[in-house]
Amino acid sequence: MASWFKHIGGVLVLGVELPDGSTATVPAAVTDVFGTVVVQEQGLVLDADGLRGLRALTTRALESAQDRPAGADR
């Protein structure tokens, strides 16, 4: 639940408390604060080259994550 809101750089953000007690800001546009909007689902269609490219990208990302020491992204 948001405890406050303000504009930062022209963007309306909500102040929220996270489960660990810390606070964060969330752009209001990514919440349902303005009400629910029905969005038509969109799909992604890949051909064989696109699928191979996606696999290569995810493989590199996973390998990169495994090479980092624990906690390096904090």
PyMOL commands that set and color helices and strands:
alter all, ss='L'
color gray80, all
select helices_A, chain A and resi 28-30+48-67
alter helices_A, ss='H'
color red, helices_A
select strands_A, chain A and resi 2-8+11-17+23-27
alter strands_A, ss='S'
color yellow, strands_A
deselect
rebuild
show_as cartoon
